[in-house]
């Protein structure tokens, strides 16, 4: 009877027979392949660069550095032909927006990481182009003519969004090649940032929207890195001092220590003050910390505070990474969508901080690599970056952030994706990641291929 029951069970559940052939004694179950959704492990530098190359090729075609007559569409090639009807040829993105300032910095970083001249040429050609056309448009503007808005923000910036990111990229370009004719544009941008931008009474960058005297976390990046880099370009300590003062003023209002995150906005007369931890804004914040630390002299009195803030922010972010490598639109709200641009910025910043020795490779290296897998999974075959939140103002309710649209033409994802790839290439070149028991581990030195690596059960495998 017992034998009959076993036969009946086997007939009802044929998989049981198969299962009986695989068990913990006869099969190394720990070596079964996990079903990762976005990939896992250690990519090769060639794989990373191929992803970056697709993005570069796409944006190169989508952002032409060309002038046209807005009425006829005819290309304008001579500076003396520029008039009030002349405008930048409209492509998928804008050559002079802050998103493209991020992209220029990212592409320069990619050139430094790869040595591929295509990256350098992309930035240098567009920077030279803007420098060449600016004088003619400036004259028209001073004569009271209405000029192309995309050029107006170069010759007469009205906001940090107009000035800071592009200015910083130009300073970096000049530090790489002092012969680039960018200094007049840089000086114009810096004059706006230092002397014309709206501020609160203590000097912190501020805006009059959406409420009077609002501080935006975004403006850390839109203003501070350019000021810090101006210190390196000129050697004048006043720029370093102003950059540090701004960072600490933002931290005083925006840092939420119990979360180890920044709030997106702070309004002078608001109390109690809500804290919404928007992903991309926190990206701008930690990117600012990286940018300032890159150029701030080691002996500067404010360096230690900024470094400690970076370390705390990195810890807060790492704790909130999704299992697939992304971060959420609202970082501490798992019910909001996974967002690509913030993930790309964190990829760069965590990998960069590891490479600079500011944070532990063992603790944060695996986080950065998994984040790269997430970013790479969002670069489609055309080189477009998917899953990017569109431009976003400020809200004081979760729904505002949770339902912001995503779009493949949102410019915010392209620079961060390239920047992330560039720093992951450096990570692979400078650090020592290995798979140990199927998990990514970082070591202090290269692990010889003949050195034994231990399984979880203590058994040696080679």
N, C-alpha and C positions, 0 to 999 in steps of 0.2 A: 504493500500500500504506500509506504514511504517513497519507494522508488518510482511508483506511478505518479505521485504528486510532483516529484522533481521533474519528471518528463513533461507533465502538463504545464508547469511553470516555465520550462524551457521553450515549449511551443508558443506560449503566450508572450514570452519576452525573449526573442531570439538574440537581442543585444546582450543579454546576460552571459551567453556562451562566449561572445567576443570579449566581454569584460573580464571573464575568468582567465583569459590568456594574458592579461596585462595586470600586474600587481606591483607592489612596492619591492618585492624580492627579485623579480625578473626584469624590471624595467626602471631606468633612471628617470622617474617622473619629473624630477626637478629640471630636467633638460627639455621638457615639452615647450613648444613655441607659444609664447603669449600672443594674444590677438590685439596687438597695439593698433590704435586707430590712425595715428599720424606718424608712425615710425618710432624707433627707439635705437639707442646705441650711439656709436661714434661715427659720424660721417667722414668722408674724405674731403680734403681741401678742394679737389676737383669737383666733387658733387656740390659743395657749397658755392663754388664760383659759377658753375653752370646755372644755378638758380639766380644768382646775382646778375649774370650776363643777360638772362632773359628779361629781367626787369630793366636793365640799362638800355637794351635794344628797343624795348617798348617805349620808354619815356623819351628816348632820343628822337623817335619818329613822331611822338605826340607833342613835343615842345620845340617847334622850330624857332630858331633865332633869326627871324626875317621881319622886315618892315614892308607894309603894303599900304596902298591908298585905299581908305575905307569905302570910297565911293565906286571905284573901278576894280579893285582887287589887284591892280598892277603892282608888282614888286618894286620897292624903292631901294636902290642900291647906293646912291650917292648922298652924302650928308647934306649937300647944298639943296637937295630936292625935298628935304623934310619940311613939312608945313602942318597946319592944323588938321589936315585931313589924313595925316600919316599915323598909322598905328601898328602895334605889334600884330603879326599874323596870329589869328586865334587858332590855337590847337586844343588839345584835350586838357591842358594845364596852363598855369600862368608862370612866366619866367621870373616874376618879381615878387611873388607872394611869400609869406613866411614859410609855407609848406615847402616851397622850392629853395628857400634858404637852408632848411633842414636837408633837403636833397643834395644841394651843392656840398655841404659839409660831409654828408655821408659818402658821396661819390669820391671826394678827395681822400677820405679815409680808405675807401676801397682801392684807390690807386696806390696808396702807401702800403696796403696789405698785400696787394697782388703784383704790383709793378706793371700792370697792364695800362699802356698809354691811352687806351680808349676812355678810361675813366678820367684821367687827367684832362684829356682834350675836351671832353664833354663840359667840364666846369670852366676851363680856361677860355674856350671859345665864347661861351655865353657871358662870362664876366667881361671879357674884352668888348664884346658887342654892346653891352649896357654902357660901358665906359665911353665907347665911341659915339653913341647916339645921345647921351645925356646932355652935352652942352647945347645942342640944337634945340632939344625939347625944353631945356631950362630957359633959353632965350624966349621961346614962344610963350612959356608960362609967365615969365616976368612981364611980357607985353600984354598980358591979360587974355591971351588966347586959351580956349579950352583944349587941353591935350589929352591924349589917351591915358585913361586912369591907371593902367598898368605901368606906364612910364612916370606918371605924376608921383606915384608913391616912392620912386627913386629920387627924383629931383626935389620933391617937397613932401616928405613923409608927414602924415597926420597922426600916426599911432605907433605904438611899439610893434604891432603886427607888421607895419610897413618897413620898419627899420632893423630890428635887432638880429633876426636870423640871417637875413641876406648880408648884413654888415659883418657878422661874425664869420660867415663863409668867405667873404672877401679878404678879411684879415688873414685867415688861414692860407688863402691862396697867395697873398703877398709874402707871408712868412716862408712859403715854399718857393716862390719866385718873385724876388724883389723888383723885377723889371715890369711886372704887370702894372698897367696904368690905372690903378684902382684907388689911390690915396684920396683924390678929391671926393669920390663917392663915399668912402669910409668916413672922412672928416664930416661930411654933411649928415650922414646917419648918426654919428656919435654926438654931434651938436644937438640933434633932436633929442636923443636919449638922455643926455646929461643936463640939458638946459630948457627943454620945451615940454617934455612929457608931464602930464598931470600927476601930482603927488599929494599925499596927505601931509599934515603938518610936520610929521617927523621925517619926511622925505621919501617914504616908500612909494613905489609906483602904484598908481590907482586909476580907476575909471569912474565915470559918472553914470554908468549903467551896469546892471539893470536897476540898481538903486544908487542914490548919491553916495559917493565915497565907498566904492566897492573895491576890494583887493581880489584880483584873479590869480589863482595859482599859475595859470598859463604864462603870466607876465614874468615869472621868474626866468623862464627860458627866453621870452621875447625881448628881454632887456639885459639881463645880467651877464650871460656869456660874452656878448660883444664888448661890454665894459671891461671884463677881466682880460680878454684877449688884446684889448687896446693897451692894457698895461704891458703885455709882452711885446707888442709892436713898438711902443714908444719908450719903455723902460721907466715910465712915470708911476710912482707909487700911489698917486691919488686914485688911479683907476682900480688898482687892487683893493684899496681901502673901501671904495664905493661898492665894489662887487661884494665884498664880505659883509658890509653893513646892510646891503639889500637882502642878502641871503638870510641873515639873522633876523631882520625885521619881518620877512615872510614867515620864518619858522615860528616866531613869537606869536603870530596870529593864526597860522594855518596848521601847525603841527599838532596832531592828536596823539599824545604819548602812549595812551593805553592801547591804541590800535597800531602804533608805529606806522601811521599813514598821515597824509596831508588831506585837509578838507579842500574842496574845489574853490569855494568862495567865502569871503569874510566881508561883512558890511558893518561900517563903523557904528551905526546906531542900533544894530540888531541884538536883542537879548531876550531869552537865551538864544544861543547861536547853533543852528543845525550844522551837521557835518555830513556831506555827501562825498564819498571817496571815489570820484570818477577816475577811471583807469588811465586815460590819456593825460589828464592833468597831472596825476602822480608821476606819469612818465616824464612830462616836461620838468617836473621838480627834480627827480633823481638824475636826469640828463644834465640839468644845470649844475648840480653838485659835481658831477664828473667833469664837466667842462671847466669849472672854476678850479678844481683841484689839479687839472692838467697843467695849468699855467701859474697858479698861485705859488710864490716862492716858499720853499720849505720853512724858512725862518719867519714867515708872516705870523703875527700873533693870532690871527683868526683861523689858521689852517686846521688846528686840532679840533675845534668845534665843528667845522664843516665835515671833517672826516668822520667824526663820531655820529653826526647826523646821517651821513651816507650809510654807515654801517647799520644803524638802527632801521633805516628805511629799507635796506636790502633784506634785513631779517623779517620785517613785517610783510614785505612783498613775497618772499620765498614761502612763507607759511600759507599764503593764499593761492598758490599756483594750482590750477586745475590738473587733474590726473593726465590730461592730454597735452599739457604743456602751456596752455593758454592762461590768461587772466580774464576775469569777468568785467563787463562794462562798469558796473559798480563793484569795486573790488571785494567788498565784504558781503555782497548779496549774490548768493549762488543761483538765485532765480532770474538773474539777468544774463544776457547772452555773452558768449565768449568773443572777445574783440581782438582784432589782429594788430592794429597800430600800437596799442599799449603793450601788447606782448612783444612786438618787435623792439620797441624802445627798451623794455626791461632786458631783453636778450642782449642788446648791445651793452647796456649799463652794467649788468652783472658780470658779463664776460670781461668787460673793460676793467672793472674794479678788481676782478681776479688777476688779470694780466698785470695790473699795476701793483699788485701786492697789498691792496687796501682791505680786501676781504679774503676769507679762506677758500682756496681752490677745492679742498675736499668737501666743504659744505655747500658751496654755491656753483661749482663747476658743473655738476650734474643738472642743476636747475637750469643753467644757461643752455646746455646742450639740448635738453628736452624742449625748452622754449624755441630753440631754432627749428627743431623738427615741426613744431606747430606752425611757425611762420612759413617754412618752406612748403608745407601742405596747402597754404593759401595762395601760393604763386601759381597761377594757371599756365597752360601751355603757351599763351600769348605774352606772358610776362606781366599780366595784370595782377594786382594784389587784392584779394577778395576779403570780405568780412570786416571792412573798415568803417567805423562810425563816421558819419558826415560831420561837417563843421557844427560845433555845439556851443551854445551860449551857457548861461548859468541858471539853474533852477533850485528850488528848495523843497522839492518833493521827488520821491523815487520814480514816479511814472515818467517824469520829464526825461530822465536819463535812460530808463529801461526801454523806452520805445523810440529812442533816436534811430533813424534809419541807418542802414549800411549800404554802401554803393561802391562798385568797382572803380568809379571815377573820383572817389574821395581822395584828394591829393595827399592826405596825411599819412598814408601807408607806404608810399614809395621810398622816400628817404630812409625811414626807419628800417625797412626790409633790407636795403642795401647796407646800411650801417651795421645792422645785426650780423649779416653775413661776413662783412669785413672783419669784425671783431672775433667771430667764431673761427675764422681762418687763423687769426693770431693766436687764439686759444689753443687750437690744434698744434700750432708751431711751437708755442712757448711752454705749454703745460704737458702733463703726462697722464692722459686718460686711458684707462683700460677697462675691458669687460672682465669682471670677476664674479663668478657664479651668476652670470647673465645680467648683472647690474653694472651700471657705469660707476667707476671709481676713479678718483684723481689721486696720483701719487707724487711724492716730493721729487722723484727722479724716474727716469725711464726704467721700466721693469723688463729685465731681459726675457726673451722669449723662452729660454730654458729654465727660468726660475719657477718653482712650483707655486701654484695658486690653489688655495684651499676651498673646498666646497663647504656648504653650510654645516654639513655633518662632521667636519674635521678631516675628511679623507682628502688626500692629495690628488690633484689632477694636473696634467701638464698641458 
